[in-house]
């Protein structure tokens, strides 16, 4: 189990560093971890060119569950420099991952866990 300050039910490790880098494609991936520190998979961004002009390039968030070889959940987004599109896509894939996790773990769903005070 990982030990770090995980404040969200689903956390995209390395995502902030990717944004802060100006979308360096070498940083466009990381681990997906629950608030409890459980590693549940990996995220990555594909089909995105940070040097493309607006409207010429879109991208996709992908989630690959731990132990799997291929992404099972994806979410398309418009050009990343528009925060609304990126936030909407990240919110959608986070919700889809939570729903997937809850279905895989009906006895201990993420949605029933409380943040420690």
C-alpha positions, 0 to 999 in steps of 0.5 A, a space after each residue: 500500500 502506498 503512503 502519501 497524502 491522498 485527498 481524493 477517493 481516486 488520485 492520479 499520481 503525476 498528473 499535476 507534474 504533467 500539467 506543470 511541465 507544460 504537457 511534456 509527453 514524457 510525463 503524461 502517465 502515472 499511477 491511479 491510487 485510492 485515498 486508502 493508498 491502494 494502487 488500482 491501475 495506471 493513467 495516460 494521455 494519448 493522441 495529444 500534441 501539445 504543439 498543435 494549434 487549437 482545433 487541430 489536436 485532441 487527446 484522450 485519457 486512458 485508464 488501465 487496471 492493475 494487472 491488465 495490458 490494455 486500457 479499459 476506460 477512456 475519455 476524449 478531450 478537446 485541446 488541453 489548453 482549455 481548462 474546461 475540457 480537461 477538467 470535464 474529461 478528468 472528472 468523467 474518467 474519474 467517475 468511470 473509474 470509481 464506478 468500475 472499482 465499485 462494481 469490482 469491489 461490491 463489499 468495499 466500494 470507494 463511494 462508501 469510504 469517508 475521508 479521515 478527519 
